[in-house]
Amino acid sequence: MCIKAAKAGKNVITEEPLPEVKTDWVDFYKNVDDILNGRPESKIKISEVRRVIAVMEASWQSARSGQAIPFE
């Protein structure tokens, strides 16, 4: 799987491979259980979630405007 992204300030679209993550959906719920029961820290970091949301919002804005939208 790859992601296509426009570089801010440049009219260039690059395609970069996404890393393959080996996991099972059950791992997510095990981590939630750990957090709720005071065990290890969350594997999902707020800073990472914020970046994903920024990418999604920039994608939607780009789709509406037809322009490359910087998100970082």
Gaussian input, Z-matrix of N, CA and C with variables (Angstrom, degrees):
# hf/3-21g

backbone

0 1
 N
 C     1     B1
 C     2     B2     1     A1
 N     3     B3     2     A2     1     D1
 C     4     B4     3     A3     2     D2
 C     5     B5     4     A4     3     D3
 N     6     B6     5     A5     4     D4
 C     7     B7     6     A6     5     D5
 C     8     B8     7     A7     6     D6
 N     9     B9     8     A8     7     D7
 C    10    B10     9     A9     8     D8
 C    11    B11    10    A10     9     D9
 N    12    B12    11    A11    10    D10
 C    13    B13    12    A12    11    D11
 C    14    B14    13    A13    12    D12
 N    15    B15    14    A14    13    D13
 C    16    B16    15    A15    14    D14
 C    17    B17    16    A16    15    D15
 N    18    B18    17    A17    16    D16
 C    19    B19    18    A18    17    D17
 C    20    B20    19    A19    18    D18
 N    21    B21    20    A20    19    D19
 C    22    B22    21    A21    20    D20
 C    23    B23    22    A22    21    D21
 N    24    B24    23    A23    22    D22
 C    25    B25    24    A24    23    D23
 C    26    B26    25    A25    24    D24
 N    27    B27    26    A26    25    D25
 C    28    B28    27    A27    26    D26
 C    29    B29    28    A28    27    D27
 N    30    B30    29    A29    28    D28
 C    31    B31    30    A30    29    D29
 C    32    B32    31    A31    30    D30
 N    33    B33    32    A32    31    D31
 C    34    B34    33    A33    32    D32
 C    35    B35    34    A34    33    D33
 N    36    B36    35    A35    34    D34
 C    37    B37    36    A36    35    D35
 C    38    B38    37    A37    36    D36
 N    39    B39    38    A38    37    D37
 C    40    B40    39    A39    38    D38
 C    41    B41    40    A40    39    D39
 N    42    B42    41    A41    40    D40
 C    43    B43    42    A42    41    D41
 C    44    B44    43    A43    42    D42
 N    45    B45    44    A44    43    D43
 C    46    B46    45    A45    44    D44
 C    47    B47    46    A46    45    D45
 N    48    B48    47    A47    46    D46
 C    49    B49    48    A48    47    D47
 C    50    B50    49    A49    48    D48
 N    51    B51    50    A50    49    D49
 C    52    B52    51    A51    50    D50
 C    53    B53    52    A52    51    D51
 N    54    B54    53    A53    52    D52
 C    55    B55    54    A54    53    D53
 C    56    B56    55    A55    54    D54
 N    57    B57    56    A56    55    D55
 C    58    B58    57    A57    56    D56
 C    59    B59    58    A58    57    D57
 N    60    B60    59    A59    58    D58
 C    61    B61    60    A60    59    D59
 C    62    B62    61    A61    60    D60
 N    63    B63    62    A62    61    D61
 C    64    B64    63    A63    62    D62
 C    65    B65    64    A64    63    D63
 N    66    B66    65    A65    64    D64
 C    67    B67    66    A66    65    D65
 C    68    B68    67    A67    66    D66
 N    69    B69    68    A68    67    D67
 C    70    B70    69    A69    68    D68
 C    71    B71    70    A70    69    D69
 N    72    B72    71    A71    70    D70
 C    73    B73    72    A72    71    D71
 C    74    B74    73    A73    72    D72
 N    75    B75    74    A74    73    D73
 C    76    B76    75    A75    74    D74
 C    77    B77    76    A76    75    D75
 N    78    B78    77    A77    76    D76
 C    79    B79    78    A78    77    D77
 C    80    B80    79    A79    78    D78
 N    81    B81    80    A80    79    D79
 C    82    B82    81    A81    80    D80
 C    83    B83    82    A82    81    D81
 N    84    B84    83    A83    82    D82
 C    85    B85    84    A84    83    D83
 C    86    B86    85    A85    84    D84
 N    87    B87    86    A86    85    D85
 C    88    B88    87    A87    86    D86
 C    89    B89    88    A88    87    D87
 N    90    B90    89    A89    88    D88
 C    91    B91    90    A90    89    D89
 C    92    B92    91    A91    90    D90
 N    93    B93    92    A92    91    D91
 C    94    B94    93    A93    92    D92
 C    95    B95    94    A94    93    D93
 N    96    B96    95    A95    94    D94
 C    97    B97    96    A96    95    D95
 C    98    B98    97    A97    96    D96
 N    99    B99    98    A98    97    D97
 C   100   B100    99    A99    98    D98
 C   101   B101   100   A100    99    D99
 N   102   B102   101   A101   100   D100
 C   103   B103   102   A102   101   D101
 C   104   B104   103   A103   102   D102
 N   105   B105   104   A104   103   D103
 C   106   B106   105   A105   104   D104
 C   107   B107   106   A106   105   D105
 N   108   B108   107   A107   106   D106
 C   109   B109   108   A108   107   D107
 C   110   B110   109   A109   108   D108
 N   111   B111   110   A110   109   D109
 C   112   B112   111   A111   110   D110
 C   113   B113   112   A112   111   D111
 N   114   B114   113   A113   112   D112
 C   115   B115   114   A114   113   D113
 C   116   B116   115   A115   114   D114
 N   117   B117   116   A116   115   D115
 C   118   B118   117   A117   116   D116
 C   119   B119   118   A118   117   D117
 N   120   B120   119   A119   118   D118
 C   121   B121   120   A120   119   D119
 C   122   B122   121   A121   120   D120
 N   123   B123   122   A122   121   D121
 C   124   B124   123   A123   122   D122
 C   125   B125   124   A124   123   D123
 N   126   B126   125   A125   124   D124
 C   127   B127   126   A126   125   D125
 C   128   B128   127   A127   126   D126
 N   129   B129   128   A128   127   D127
 C   130   B130   129   A129   128   D128
 C   131   B131   130   A130   129   D129
 N   132   B132   131   A131   130   D130
 C   133   B133   132   A132   131   D131
 C   134   B134   133   A133   132   D132
 N   135   B135   134   A134   133   D133
 C   136   B136   135   A135   134   D134
 C   137   B137   136   A136   135   D135
 N   138   B138   137   A137   136   D136
 C   139   B139   138   A138   137   D137
 C   140   B140   139   A139   138   D138
 N   141   B141   140   A140   139   D139
 C   142   B142   141   A141   140   D140
 C   143   B143   142   A142   141   D141
 N   144   B144   143   A143   142   D142
 C   145   B145   144   A144   143   D143
 C   146   B146   145   A145   144   D144
 N   147   B147   146   A146   145   D145
 C   148   B148   147   A147   146   D146
 C   149   B149   148   A148   147   D147
 N   150   B150   149   A149   148   D148
 C   151   B151   150   A150   149   D149
 C   152   B152   151   A151   150   D150
 N   153   B153   152   A152   151   D151
 C   154   B154   153   A153   152   D152
 C   155   B155   154   A154   153   D153
 N   156   B156   155   A155   154   D154
 C   157   B157   156   A156   155   D155
 C   158   B158   157   A157   156   D156
 N   159   B159   158   A158   157   D157
 C   160   B160   159   A159   158   D158
 C   161   B161   160   A160   159   D159
 N   162   B162   161   A161   160   D160
 C   163   B163   162   A162   161   D161
 C   164   B164   163   A163   162   D162
 N   165   B165   164   A164   163   D163
 C   166   B166   165   A165   164   D164
 C   167   B167   166   A166   165   D165
 N   168   B168   167   A167   166   D166
 C   169   B169   168   A168   167   D167
 C   170   B170   169   A169   168   D168
 N   171   B171   170   A170   169   D169
 C   172   B172   171   A171   170   D170
 C   173   B173   172   A172   171   D171
 N   174   B174   173   A173   172   D172
 C   175   B175   174   A174   173   D173
 C   176   B176   175   A175   174   D174
 N   177   B177   176   A176   175   D175
 C   178   B178   177   A177   176   D176
 C   179   B179   178   A178   177   D177
 N   180   B180   179   A179   178   D178
 C   181   B181   180   A180   179   D179
 C   182   B182   181   A181   180   D180
 N   183   B183   182   A182   181   D181
 C   184   B184   183   A183   182   D182
 C   185   B185   184   A184   183   D183
 N   186   B186   185   A185   184   D184
 C   187   B187   186   A186   185   D185
 C   188   B188   187   A187   186   D186
 N   189   B189   188   A188   187   D187
 C   190   B190   189   A189   188   D188
 C   191   B191   190   A190   189   D189
 N   192   B192   191   A191   190   D190
 C   193   B193   192   A192   191   D191
 C   194   B194   193   A193   192   D192
 N   195   B195   194   A194   193   D193
 C   196   B196   195   A195   194   D194
 C   197   B197   196   A196   195   D195
 N   198   B198   197   A197   196   D196
 C   199   B199   198   A198   197   D197
 C   200   B200   199   A199   198   D198
 N   201   B201   200   A200   199   D199
 C   202   B202   201   A201   200   D200
 C   203   B203   202   A202   201   D201
 N   204   B204   203   A203   202   D202
 C   205   B205   204   A204   203   D203
 C   206   B206   205   A205   204   D204
 N   207   B207   206   A206   205   D205
 C   208   B208   207   A207   206   D206
 C   209   B209   208   A208   207   D207
 N   210   B210   209   A209   208   D208
 C   211   B211   210   A210   209   D209
 C   212   B212   211   A211   210   D210
 N   213   B213   212   A212   211   D211
 C   214   B214   213   A213   212   D212
 C   215   B215   214   A214   213   D213

   B1=1.4431
   B2=1.5192
   B3=1.3315
   B4=1.4597
   B5=1.5249
   B6=1.3027
   B7=1.4596
   B8=1.5164
   B9=1.3148
   B10=1.4558
   B11=1.5196
   B12=1.3196
   B13=1.4583
   B14=1.5206
   B15=1.3204
   B16=1.4583
   B17=1.5189
   B18=1.2956
   B19=1.4570
   B20=1.5268
   B21=1.3257
   B22=1.4627
   B23=1.5234
   B24=1.3185
   B25=1.4518
   B26=1.5181
   B27=1.3245
   B28=1.4595
   B29=1.5170
   B30=1.3039
   B31=1.4563
   B32=1.5253
   B33=1.3188
   B34=1.4506
   B35=1.5222
   B36=1.3182
   B37=1.4578
   B38=1.5124
   B39=1.3155
   B40=1.4503
   B41=1.5235
   B42=1.3034
   B43=1.4576
   B44=1.5175
   B45=1.3326
   B46=1.4558
   B47=1.5160
   B48=1.3277
   B49=1.4634
   B50=1.5283
   B51=1.3192
   B52=1.4562
   B53=1.5201
   B54=1.3290
   B55=1.4622
   B56=1.5260
   B57=1.3116
   B58=1.4540
   B59=1.5263
   B60=1.2957
   B61=1.4565
   B62=1.5227
   B63=1.3058
   B64=1.4614
   B65=1.5261
   B66=1.3104
   B67=1.4582
   B68=1.5207
   B69=1.2898
   B70=1.4476
   B71=1.5285
   B72=1.3055
   B73=1.4678
   B74=1.5210
   B75=1.3193
   B76=1.4632
   B77=1.5305
   B78=1.3555
   B79=1.4632
   B80=1.5193
   B81=1.3329
   B82=1.4593
   B83=1.5260
   B84=1.3173
   B85=1.4587
   B86=1.5266
   B87=1.3235
   B88=1.4643
   B89=1.5279
   B90=1.3399
   B91=1.4631
   B92=1.5267
   B93=1.3309
   B94=1.4710
   B95=1.5233
   B96=1.3366
   B97=1.4589
   B98=1.5258
   B99=1.3350
   B100=1.4645
   B101=1.5247
   B102=1.3225
   B103=1.4653
   B104=1.5201
   B105=1.3155
   B106=1.4696
   B107=1.5199
   B108=1.3183
   B109=1.4576
   B110=1.5255
   B111=1.3440
   B112=1.4560
   B113=1.5208
   B114=1.3056
   B115=1.4654
   B116=1.5324
   B117=1.3291
   B118=1.4729
   B119=1.5394
   B120=1.3174
   B121=1.4597
   B122=1.5215
   B123=1.3046
   B124=1.4621
   B125=1.5155
   B126=1.3213
   B127=1.4619
   B128=1.5201
   B129=1.3185
   B130=1.4578
   B131=1.5290
   B132=1.3094
   B133=1.4673
   B134=1.5236
   B135=1.3304
   B136=1.4642
   B137=1.5310
   B138=1.3276
   B139=1.4725
   B140=1.5275
   B141=1.3293
   B142=1.4617
   B143=1.5293
   B144=1.3146
   B145=1.4648
   B146=1.5282
   B147=1.3239
   B148=1.4761
   B149=1.5231
   B150=1.3297
   B151=1.4638
   B152=1.5283
   B153=1.3234
   B154=1.4628
   B155=1.5253
   B156=1.3313
   B157=1.4677
   B158=1.5275
   B159=1.3379
   B160=1.4672
   B161=1.5272
   B162=1.3295
   B163=1.4685
   B164=1.5236
   B165=1.3375
   B166=1.4670
   B167=1.5252
   B168=1.3396
   B169=1.4629
   B170=1.5297
   B171=1.3337
   B172=1.4700
   B173=1.5269
   B174=1.3272
   B175=1.4730
   B176=1.5204
   B177=1.3232
   B178=1.4692
   B179=1.5241
   B180=1.3387
   B181=1.4658
   B182=1.5316
   B183=1.3273
   B184=1.4579
   B185=1.5234
   B186=1.3300
   B187=1.4693
   B188=1.5302
   B189=1.3238
   B190=1.4731
   B191=1.5265
   B192=1.3474
   B193=1.4609
   B194=1.5330
   B195=1.3289
   B196=1.4541
   B197=1.5220
   B198=1.3162
   B199=1.4641
   B200=1.5312
   B201=1.3529
   B202=1.4561
   B203=1.5263
   B204=1.3142
   B205=1.4575
   B206=1.5295
   B207=1.3350
   B208=1.4721
   B209=1.5339
   B210=1.3241
   B211=1.4618
   B212=1.5142
   B213=1.3303
   B214=1.4602
   B215=1.4961
   A1=108.37
   A2=116.98
   A3=122.59
   A4=109.42
   A5=115.04
   A6=121.39
   A7=107.46
   A8=116.74
   A9=121.76
   A10=107.37
   A11=116.43
   A12=120.26
   A13=109.78
   A14=115.64
   A15=121.36
   A16=108.42
   A17=116.62
   A18=121.08
   A19=108.96
   A20=116.64
   A21=121.62
   A22=110.69
   A23=115.97
   A24=121.74
   A25=114.36
   A26=117.31
   A27=120.82
   A28=108.12
   A29=116.92
   A30=121.22
   A31=109.67
   A32=115.29
   A33=121.51
   A34=108.92
   A35=116.22
   A36=120.15
   A37=107.58
   A38=115.77
   A39=120.49
   A40=109.65
   A41=115.45
   A42=120.82
   A43=107.50
   A44=115.71
   A45=120.65
   A46=109.78
   A47=117.18
   A48=119.18
   A49=110.66
   A50=115.93
   A51=121.17
   A52=108.53
   A53=116.92
   A54=118.45
   A55=110.62
   A56=115.96
   A57=119.68
   A58=108.09
   A59=115.96
   A60=120.98
   A61=108.32
   A62=115.45
   A63=120.73
   A64=108.15
   A65=116.18
   A66=120.45
   A67=108.90
   A68=114.87
   A69=122.32
   A70=106.65
   A71=118.12
   A72=120.42
   A73=110.86
   A74=117.96
   A75=121.44
   A76=110.10
   A77=117.29
   A78=120.68
   A79=111.72
   A80=116.87
   A81=121.03
   A82=110.30
   A83=116.44
   A84=120.46
   A85=112.31
   A86=117.17
   A87=119.92
   A88=109.73
   A89=116.26
   A90=120.04
   A91=110.88
   A92=117.60
   A93=120.90
   A94=109.35
   A95=117.23
   A96=121.10
   A97=110.88
   A98=116.75
   A99=120.41
   A100=111.05
   A101=116.98
   A102=121.71
   A103=110.09
   A104=116.68
   A105=120.73
   A106=112.09
   A107=117.16
   A108=121.13
   A109=113.16
   A110=116.47
   A111=121.84
   A112=115.75
   A113=117.20
   A114=120.14
   A115=109.49
   A116=119.97
   A117=122.50
   A118=115.38
   A119=113.87
   A120=119.92
   A121=112.07
   A122=115.19
   A123=121.83
   A124=111.37
   A125=116.67
   A126=121.47
   A127=110.36
   A128=116.77
   A129=122.18
   A130=107.41
   A131=116.01
   A132=121.93
   A133=110.40
   A134=116.28
   A135=121.80
   A136=110.40
   A137=117.67
   A138=120.19
   A139=111.02
   A140=116.92
   A141=120.27
   A142=110.91
   A143=116.34
   A144=120.94
   A145=109.82
   A146=116.80
   A147=120.35
   A148=110.68
   A149=117.32
   A150=120.09
   A151=110.59
   A152=117.01
   A153=120.32
   A154=110.38
   A155=116.88
   A156=120.52
   A157=110.18
   A158=117.27
   A159=120.42
   A160=111.09
   A161=116.76
   A162=120.81
   A163=109.92
   A164=116.52
   A165=120.26
   A166=111.15
   A167=116.53
   A168=119.71
   A169=111.33
   A170=116.79
   A171=120.18
   A172=110.54
   A173=117.00
   A174=120.94
   A175=110.89
   A176=116.24
   A177=120.19
   A178=110.55
   A179=116.02
   A180=119.77
   A181=110.24
   A182=116.91
   A183=121.41
   A184=111.09
   A185=116.34
   A186=120.36
   A187=110.84
   A188=116.62
   A189=120.01
   A190=111.99
   A191=116.04
   A192=119.88
   A193=113.56
   A194=117.29
   A195=120.87
   A196=113.10
   A197=116.58
   A198=122.21
   A199=109.63
   A200=115.98
   A201=120.95
   A202=108.39
   A203=117.27
   A204=122.43
   A205=109.11
   A206=118.45
   A207=119.70
   A208=109.51
   A209=116.42
   A210=118.52
   A211=113.73
   A212=118.90
   A213=119.60
   A214=110.01
   D1=141.75
   D2=-179.57
   D3=-128.52
   D4=160.91
   D5=174.29
   D6=-121.76
   D7=139.30
   D8=175.41
   D9=-104.06
   D10=132.48
   D11=-177.71
   D12=-142.79
   D13=141.20
   D14=174.67
   D15=-90.55
   D16=135.97
   D17=177.52
   D18=-80.18
   D19=134.13
   D20=-178.89
   D21=-58.26
   D22=132.18
   D23=177.27
   D24=79.65
   D25=-0.12
   D26=-179.92
   D27=-127.12
   D28=148.64
   D29=176.95
   D30=-95.22
   D31=52.29
   D32=-176.96
   D33=-127.79
   D34=132.56
   D35=174.94
   D36=-108.15
   D37=126.59
   D38=179.11
   D39=-109.79
   D40=152.46
   D41=177.03
   D42=-117.70
   D43=123.34
   D44=-177.52
   D45=-123.74
   D46=139.36
   D47=178.53
   D48=-70.37
   D49=145.54
   D50=174.34
   D51=-95.59
   D52=141.98
   D53=178.95
   D54=-68.69
   D55=144.19
   D56=176.31
   D57=-85.79
   D58=129.08
   D59=-178.55
   D60=-105.43
   D61=121.51
   D62=178.14
   D63=-90.91
   D64=107.30
   D65=178.99
   D66=-158.64
   D67=169.94
   D68=178.04
   D69=-119.04
   D70=143.88
   D71=-178.42
   D72=-59.28
   D73=-23.78
   D74=179.07
   D75=-65.03
   D76=-29.85
   D77=178.81
   D78=-58.06
   D79=-38.08
   D80=178.65
   D81=-58.75
   D82=-48.96
   D83=-176.95
   D84=-71.34
   D85=-30.43
   D86=173.99
   D87=-64.36
   D88=-40.31
   D89=178.82
   D90=-66.69
   D91=-39.76
   D92=176.64
   D93=-60.29
   D94=-44.89
   D95=178.04
   D96=-60.41
   D97=-42.49
   D98=177.83
   D99=-58.67
   D100=-46.41
   D101=-177.98
   D102=-62.72
   D103=-46.47
   D104=-178.24
   D105=-65.20
   D106=-23.17
   D107=-179.07
   D108=-106.75
   D109=18.60
   D110=172.49
   D111=73.52
   D112=17.56
   D113=177.97
   D114=-91.26
   D115=-160.35
   D116=-169.83
   D117=-44.30
   D118=159.20
   D119=-178.13
   D120=-65.51
   D121=162.19
   D122=-179.05
   D123=-63.64
   D124=138.52
   D125=175.03
   D126=-79.27
   D127=-15.07
   D128=177.97
   D129=-99.91
   D130=112.98
   D131=-176.78
   D132=-92.72
   D133=138.93
   D134=179.95
   D135=-56.81
   D136=-40.45
   D137=-179.45
   D138=-62.08
   D139=-35.71
   D140=179.00
   D141=-71.37
   D142=-38.71
   D143=178.28
   D144=-64.70
   D145=-42.20
   D146=178.99
   D147=-60.27
   D148=-40.19
   D149=-179.44
   D150=-66.68
   D151=-42.15
   D152=178.61
   D153=-61.65
   D154=-43.28
   D155=178.80
   D156=-63.53
   D157=-40.02
   D158=178.05
   D159=-61.64
   D160=-40.84
   D161=178.21
   D162=-64.25
   D163=-44.64
   D164=-179.74
   D165=-62.34
   D166=-45.77
   D167=179.98
   D168=-63.53
   D169=-41.27
   D170=177.78
   D171=-63.96
   D172=-37.28
   D173=178.31
   D174=-62.94
   D175=-45.41
   D176=179.67
   D177=-64.36
   D178=-43.57
   D179=179.77
   D180=-64.28
   D181=-40.12
   D182=178.53
   D183=-63.79
   D184=-41.54
   D185=179.21
   D186=-63.03
   D187=-38.73
   D188=179.76
   D189=-71.00
   D190=-40.54
   D191=-172.85
   D192=-93.61
   D193=-20.92
   D194=-175.27
   D195=76.00
   D196=13.28
   D197=-178.11
   D198=-115.61
   D199=156.18
   D200=172.10
   D201=-74.07
   D202=131.71
   D203=-177.59
   D204=-115.16
   D205=119.68
   D206=176.22
   D207=-69.37
   D208=145.16
   D209=-177.63
   D210=-130.62
   D211=3.00
   D212=178.07
   D213=-125.34

